[in-house]
Amino acid sequence: MIEKRAAQRHRVFKGGTITFDGSGIACTVRNMSTGGAAIDLEGPVALPQSFTLSISRDNFARNCRAVWRNDRRIGLAFVQ
């Protein structure tokens, strides 16, 4: 299989939060690269077009958008 990502992704297992409209939803960050991440959610969640992914332990926060979704996992692209 040919890798199409511009940046190499790294496996992680970190607790994160996605926030939008003044509310936060816990997630697990499963992999990350400079351009995006993959997260797992506990259940189905309707997400807006853009939202923020935060990992408080790493003092990390990025605006992002969902680019794919598969069951509980969501692929995110970081936006500038």
N, C-alpha and C positions, 0 to 999 in steps of 0.2 A: 504494500500500500504506500502511496506517495503522500508525504506530509505536506499540507498546503498552508500551514501556519507560518506567519512571518517571523515569529519569535518562539524559541523553545519553551515548552511548558514544564513546570516542576510540580511533582506530586507534593501535596501538603494535606494536613488534617487539622484545620483550625476552625474555631467557632467564630462566626461572623454574624452581622445583622444587615438586612436590607431595609432601607427606610424610604418612605414616600408618604405624602399627605399627612405628615405628623405622626405616623405610626411606624413601629419596627417589627420585623419578623426575623426570628432566629434562623440561621442556616449553617451548614457545614461547608467550608471551602475545601474542595477536593484537589484542585490543581490551579496553578497560576502561571501567567507569563506577563511580559511587559504590556501586552495588548489586551489581556482578558483573563477570565477565570471560569471554572466550572463549580457550581454550588449544588448542594442537595438540600431540599426542603422536606419538612415532615409530611406535608400534604399539598393538595392543589391550591394554588394561590393565583389570583388574577393580578398581573403586574401592569403598571402603567408603561408608557413608551420609554421613559427614563426614570432612574432611581439611583440611590447611593448604596454601595457596598462598603461596610466598615468592618475592620478587624481591630478591636480596641487594644488587644495585647501587643500589636505591632504598630499602633498609632497610624493606621492605614485607613484611608477613605478615598474612594474614586466614584465619580459619576459613571454610570454604565447603562447599557441596554441589553435586552435578551436577544440572542441571535439564533438559538435553537433550544428545543425543549424535548425531553425524553423521560416520561414517567415522572420521577421525583427530581431528576437532574436538569439543570438549566445552564446553558453556555452563555457567558456574558462577554461583551466587548466593552472595554473602557473607552469613554468618549472624552474629548478635550474640552 
